[in-house]
Amino acid sequence: MYLFIDTNIFLSFYHFTSEDLEELKKLGALLKQKKVILYLPEQVVDEFQRNREYKIMDALKQLQEPKLKLQFPQLCKDYEEYQTLKELLEECEKQRSTLVDKIMKDVAKQTLKADVTIKNLFEKAKRISIDDNLVDKARVRMQVGNPPGKGGSLGDAINWEALLKNVPVGENLHFITDDKDYRSIVDRNNFMEFLSQEWTEKKRSQIVYYEKLSLFFQEHFPNIKLASELEKESLIRELAASWSFAQTHALVKKLSNFNDFTSEQLNEIVEAAISNNQIYWIIKDPDVYEFFSSIIQGHEDQIDKDNLNMLMQELQNEYLE
């Protein structure tokens, strides 16, 4: 599945949005599993870097200005609530100032949760370099009046030409943006007719348009609630296919960070232990032994009996008594 996310969607996670960072984390897990290929033109990366600080400072504008400046008439001072309220307001201002300071330090270090999550996505995405040929094509689009783009800016046109060049013919492109320049004038739920027709003619496929990342997940991955579930499933598959003792130890360490597994996941883990020699032969190593013992403990009724008995015999623990 091929995907493009416009710059404005990435920047929205620094501003006021109904979207949650968990959506981006889920996407990161899908990219790792190669269930989705995210096309990332260098133009998007540049636009993101140019506008990140502006978006953050705009979002923080109201928070940076003290709001609770109440005027107390003289008569208020005769009541005990006056002193309590005054102290609460002072504490509120203190906490507001501390919060802003912490945020600004993370902004400077680029360690906001949004920074970390988006950096992870960019590292996993399929980058598209922007060359002079793409820029020339974008410039021609603008000169003849063809969308996308506005105000003499080439950015949207460069991204469009980059996608036309790089997305395989015959493959639909899932396109996420809240930029009205891509939207149908007649129906805001549809992609612009001119661009949609151009894509179909040149790529023999369709543009599937979403205004929000969450809408993409609702349509294609409705059962995915948390990125951690995707990560667990990926690690379990890697464990089942582990090709070395070192890899087994590394995967066991990562899986040990989770403390809740579904019945299906439990059975996949136990199956891996008894079928993969790179696990079975080191089952008594302290970390591996502890992990598989914890997998069994309290979950006996959820695991296939034959597989459970085989694993318990090898572990030689209290289950044999």
C-alpha positions as CSV (number, residue, x, y, z in Angstrom):
1,M,0.0,0.0,0.0
2,Y,1.5,3.3,-1.1
3,L,1.0,6.5,1.0
4,F,1.8,10.2,0.8
5,I,1.3,12.6,3.8
6,D,1.4,16.3,3.1
7,T,3.6,18.6,5.2
8,N,0.6,20.2,6.8
9,I,-0.4,16.9,8.4
10,F,3.0,16.4,10.0
11,L,3.0,20.1,11.3
12,S,-0.5,19.7,12.7
13,F,0.8,17.5,15.5
14,Y,2.5,20.5,17.0
15,H,-0.6,22.6,16.9
16,F,-4.3,22.3,17.9
17,T,-5.6,19.1,16.3
18,S,-8.0,16.3,17.1
19,E,-5.5,13.8,15.9
20,D,-3.3,11.9,18.4
21,L,0.4,11.1,18.1
22,E,-0.6,7.4,18.5
23,E,-1.8,7.6,14.8
24,L,1.8,8.4,13.8
25,K,3.2,5.7,16.0
26,K,0.9,3.2,14.4
27,L,2.1,4.3,11.0
28,G,5.7,3.8,12.1
29,A,4.9,0.2,13.1
30,L,3.2,-0.4,9.7
31,L,6.3,1.0,7.9
32,K,8.6,-1.3,9.8
33,Q,6.4,-4.3,8.9
34,K,6.4,-3.1,5.2
35,K,2.6,-3.1,5.1
36,V,2.8,0.5,4.0
37,I,5.3,2.4,1.9
38,L,5.4,6.1,2.7
39,Y,6.7,8.3,-0.1
40,L,8.6,11.3,1.3
41,P,9.8,13.9,-1.3
42,E,12.7,16.0,0.0
43,Q,10.5,19.0,-0.6
44,V,8.2,17.8,2.3
45,V,11.2,17.4,4.6
46,D,12.4,20.9,3.8
47,E,9.0,22.4,4.2
48,F,8.6,20.6,7.6
49,Q,12.0,21.9,8.8
50,R,11.3,25.4,7.7
51,N,7.9,25.6,9.4
52,R,8.3,23.5,12.5
53,E,9.3,26.4,14.8
54,Y,6.7,28.8,13.4
55,K,4.0,26.2,14.1
56,I,5.2,25.5,17.6
57,M,5.5,29.2,18.5
58,D,2.0,29.9,17.2
59,A,0.7,27.1,19.3
60,L,2.5,28.3,22.4
61,K,1.5,32.0,21.9
62,Q,-1.4,31.9,24.3
63,L,0.3,29.7,26.9
64,Q,3.3,32.1,27.1
65,E,1.1,35.0,28.0
66,P,-0.2,34.9,31.6
67,K,-4.0,34.8,31.6
68,L,-5.2,34.8,35.2
69,K,-4.7,38.4,36.1
70,L,-7.7,39.1,38.4
71,Q,-8.4,42.5,39.9
72,F,-9.4,42.2,43.5
73,P,-11.6,45.1,45.0
74,Q,-10.5,46.2,48.4
75,L,-13.5,44.6,50.0
76,C,-12.3,41.1,49.0
77,K,-9.4,41.4,51.4
78,D,-11.7,41.0,54.4
79,Y,-12.4,37.3,53.5
80,E,-10.1,34.3,54.0
81,E,-10.9,33.1,50.5
82,Y,-9.0,36.1,49.1
83,Q,-5.6,34.9,50.4
84,T,-6.3,31.3,49.3
85,L,-7.2,32.5,45.8
86,K,-4.2,34.7,45.6
87,E,-1.9,31.9,46.5
88,L,-3.6,29.6,44.0
89,L,-3.1,32.2,41.2
90,E,0.6,32.6,42.1
91,E,1.1,28.8,42.0
92,C,-0.7,28.6,38.7
93,E,1.6,31.2,37.2
94,K,4.6,29.4,38.6
95,Q,3.5,26.1,37.1
96,R,2.7,27.8,33.7
97,S,6.2,29.4,33.6
98,T,7.9,26.1,34.5
99,L,5.9,24.3,31.8
100,V,6.8,26.8,29.1
101,D,10.5,26.6,30.1
102,K,10.5,22.8,29.8
103,I,8.7,22.9,26.5
104,M,11.2,25.4,25.1
105,K,14.2,23.3,26.1
106,D,12.7,20.3,24.3
107,V,11.9,22.4,21.3
108,A,15.5,23.5,21.1
109,K,16.8,20.0,21.5
110,Q,14.1,18.6,19.1
111,T,13.1,16.1,21.6
112,L,9.3,16.8,21.8
113,K,7.3,13.5,21.4
114,A,6.2,14.8,18.0
115,D,9.9,15.3,17.0
116,V,10.9,11.8,18.0
117,T,7.9,10.2,16.3
118,I,8.2,12.1,13.0
119,K,11.9,11.6,12.8
120,N,11.2,7.8,13.1
121,L,8.8,8.0,10.2
122,F,11.1,10.0,8.1
123,E,13.9,7.4,8.6
124,K,11.6,4.6,7.5
125,A,10.0,6.4,4.6
126,K,11.0,6.0,0.9
127,R,12.8,9.3,0.1
128,I,12.4,11.0,-3.2
129,S,15.2,13.3,-4.2
130,I,14.3,16.6,-6.0
131,D,16.3,17.3,-9.1
132,D,16.3,20.1,-11.6
133,N,14.1,18.1,-14.0
134,L,11.3,17.9,-11.3
135,V,11.6,21.6,-10.5
136,D,11.3,22.5,-14.2
137,K,8.2,20.4,-14.6
138,A,6.7,22.0,-11.5
139,R,7.5,25.4,-12.9
140,V,5.8,24.6,-16.2
141,R,2.7,23.5,-14.2
142,M,2.6,26.8,-12.4
143,Q,3.2,28.9,-15.6
144,V,0.3,27.2,-17.5
145,G,-2.0,27.5,-14.5
146,N,-2.3,23.8,-13.7
147,P,-2.8,22.7,-10.0
148,P,-1.6,22.1,-7.4
149,G,-0.1,25.2,-5.9
150,K,-0.9,28.8,-5.1
151,G,0.7,32.2,-4.9
152,G,3.6,31.4,-7.1
153,S,4.9,28.7,-4.7
154,L,6.3,25.6,-6.4
155,G,6.2,23.3,-3.3
156,D,2.9,21.5,-4.0
157,A,3.7,21.1,-7.7
158,I,7.2,19.7,-6.9
159,N,5.6,17.1,-4.6
160,W,3.0,16.2,-7.2
161,E,5.6,15.7,-10.0
162,A,7.8,13.7,-7.6
163,L,4.9,11.3,-6.9
164,L,4.0,11.0,-10.6
165,K,7.5,10.0,-11.3
166,N,8.1,7.5,-8.5
167,V,4.9,5.7,-7.6
168,P,4.6,2.5,-9.6
169,V,2.2,2.4,-12.5
170,G,-1.0,0.6,-11.6
171,E,-0.7,1.2,-7.9
172,N,-3.3,3.4,-6.0
173,L,-1.8,6.2,-4.0
174,H,-3.4,7.0,-0.6
175,F,-3.1,10.8,-0.3
176,I,-3.5,12.5,3.1
177,T,-3.7,16.3,3.2
178,D,-5.9,19.1,4.6
179,D,-4.7,21.5,2.0
180,K,-7.7,22.9,0.1
181,D,-5.6,23.2,-3.1
182,Y,-5.9,19.4,-3.5
183,R,-9.6,19.3,-2.7
184,S,-12.6,19.3,-5.0
185,I,-14.4,22.6,-5.1
186,V,-17.8,20.8,-5.5
187,D,-17.3,18.2,-2.7
188,R,-14.6,18.7,-0.1
189,N,-14.6,15.0,0.6
190,N,-13.2,14.3,-2.9
191,F,-9.9,14.9,-4.5
192,M,-9.6,17.7,-7.1
193,E,-11.0,16.4,-10.4
194,F,-8.1,17.8,-12.6
195,L,-5.5,16.1,-10.5
196,S,-7.5,12.9,-10.1
197,Q,-7.9,12.6,-13.9
198,E,-4.3,13.3,-14.5
199,W,-3.2,10.6,-12.1
200,T,-5.5,8.0,-13.6
201,E,-4.3,8.8,-17.2
202,K,-0.6,8.7,-16.3
203,K,-0.5,6.0,-13.6
204,R,-3.6,3.9,-14.6
205,S,-4.6,3.9,-10.9
206,Q,-6.5,6.0,-8.4
207,I,-5.8,8.7,-5.9
208,V,-7.5,7.8,-2.6
209,Y,-8.0,11.0,-0.6
210,Y,-8.2,11.5,3.2
211,E,-8.3,14.7,5.1
212,K,-7.0,13.1,8.3
213,L,-4.6,10.3,9.1
214,S,-7.2,8.8,11.4
215,L,-9.6,8.4,8.5
216,F,-7.0,6.4,6.7
217,F,-6.6,4.0,9.7
218,Q,-10.4,3.7,10.1
219,E,-10.7,2.5,6.5
220,H,-7.8,0.2,6.2
221,F,-6.6,-0.8,9.7
222,P,-9.7,-0.4,11.9
223,N,-8.7,-3.1,14.4
224,I,-5.4,-1.5,15.2
225,K,-5.9,0.4,18.4
226,L,-2.3,0.9,19.7
227,A,1.1,1.0,18.0
228,S,2.4,-1.3,20.7
229,E,0.2,-4.1,19.4
230,L,1.7,-3.8,16.0
231,E,5.2,-3.7,17.5
232,K,4.4,-6.9,19.6
233,E,3.2,-8.7,16.5
234,S,6.3,-7.7,14.5
235,L,8.6,-8.8,17.3
236,I,6.9,-12.2,17.7
237,R,7.2,-12.8,13.9
238,E,10.9,-11.9,14.1
239,L,11.3,-14.3,17.1
240,A,9.7,-17.2,15.2
241,A,12.2,-16.6,12.4
242,S,15.2,-15.9,14.6
243,W,18.4,-17.1,12.9
244,S,20.9,-16.7,15.7
245,F,21.2,-17.0,19.5
246,A,22.2,-13.3,19.6
247,Q,19.0,-12.3,17.8
248,T,16.9,-14.5,20.1
249,H,18.4,-12.8,23.2
250,A,17.7,-9.3,21.7
251,L,14.1,-10.1,20.7
252,V,13.4,-11.7,24.1
253,K,14.7,-8.5,25.8
254,K,12.3,-6.4,23.7
255,L,9.3,-8.6,24.2
256,S,9.9,-8.7,28.0
257,N,8.9,-5.0,28.1
258,F,5.3,-6.1,27.3
259,N,3.2,-7.6,30.0
260,D,0.0,-8.4,28.2
261,F,-0.4,-10.8,25.2
262,T,-3.5,-12.1,23.5
263,S,-4.2,-15.8,23.4
264,E,-3.1,-15.8,19.7
265,Q,0.2,-14.1,20.6
266,L,0.9,-16.4,23.5
267,N,0.5,-19.4,21.2
268,E,2.7,-17.9,18.5
269,I,5.4,-17.3,21.1
270,V,5.2,-20.9,22.5
271,E,5.1,-22.3,19.0
272,A,8.3,-20.4,18.2
273,A,10.0,-21.7,21.2
274,I,9.5,-25.4,20.3
275,S,9.9,-25.1,16.6
276,N,13.0,-22.8,16.2
277,N,16.3,-24.3,17.3
278,Q,17.8,-20.9,17.8
279,I,15.3,-20.5,20.7
280,Y,15.0,-24.1,21.8
281,W,18.7,-24.7,22.3
282,I,19.1,-21.7,24.6
283,I,15.8,-22.1,26.4
284,K,17.7,-22.5,29.8
285,D,19.7,-19.3,29.4
286,P,18.5,-17.0,32.3
287,D,16.8,-14.3,30.3
288,V,15.2,-16.7,27.8
289,Y,14.1,-19.1,30.6
290,E,12.6,-16.2,32.6
291,F,10.7,-14.9,29.6
292,F,9.1,-18.2,28.6
293,S,8.3,-19.1,32.2
294,S,6.4,-15.8,32.5
295,I,4.6,-16.4,29.2
296,I,3.3,-19.7,30.6
297,Q,2.6,-18.6,34.2
298,G,-1.1,-18.0,34.6
299,H,-1.9,-18.5,30.9
300,E,-2.0,-22.3,30.8
301,D,-5.6,-22.4,29.7
302,Q,-5.0,-20.2,26.7
303,I,-2.1,-22.2,25.2
304,D,-2.4,-25.3,23.0
305,K,-2.0,-28.3,25.4
306,D,0.5,-30.3,23.4
307,N,2.8,-27.3,22.8
308,L,2.4,-26.2,26.4
309,N,3.5,-29.7,27.6
310,M,6.5,-29.7,25.3
311,L,7.7,-26.3,26.5
312,M,7.1,-27.1,30.2
313,Q,9.2,-30.3,29.9
314,E,12.1,-28.4,28.5
315,L,11.9,-25.7,31.1
316,Q,11.8,-28.4,33.8
317,N,10.0,-26.1,36.3
318,E,7.3,-26.5,38.8
319,Y,4.7,-27.3,36.1
320,L,6.1,-30.9,36.0
321,E,5.2,-31.5,39.7
